[in-house]
Amino acid sequence: MSELEKFLLEFKKITLDMEKLIEKEDFDYLDKLIEKRQITINNIEKLKYTKEEFKNICENLDILSEDKKINKLLSEKKEEIKNQMAEINKSQQANKKYNKHLYQNSGVFSTKI
C-alpha cells in the first residue's frame, strides 16, 4: 500500500465519521474532524504522485461519492437551520408586536393607588 493510498484511506475514514456526526447533528466534534481532514489533505499535497494514480485510488475507495454525500448533508442541514431561524424570528416579532400593543392600549396598569 502506497503512502498516497494510506492518506486517502484516512481521508475517507474521516469523511465517513463526519457524515455520521452530521446525521446525528453532533456539530461540536465536527470542527475537529474538519481540521484533521485538512491536515490529511495537506499531507496528500506534499506527496509526489501522478494524476492517474490519484484518480484510480479515489475511484477504488469511492471517495468522490462520499464527499458529495457530505456536501449534500451539510447543505440540507444548513437550509433546515436557516428555516428554523426564520420561524424563530417571525415568532419573536409577533410576540413583540402583540405584547407591545397589549400593554400600551390597556388600562390594566394604573398609576393611581
LINWOSUL-V804122 format. One record per run of one state. SS is the DSSP state (H for helix, E for strand, - for the rest). FROM is the first residue (numbers start at 1). TO is the last residue. If there is no record, write none. Layout:
{{SS/FROM/TO} {SS/FROM/TO}}
This chain:
{{-/1/2} {H/3/24} {-/25/29} {H/30/46} {-/47/50} {H/51/61} {-/62/62} {H/63/105} {-/106/113}}
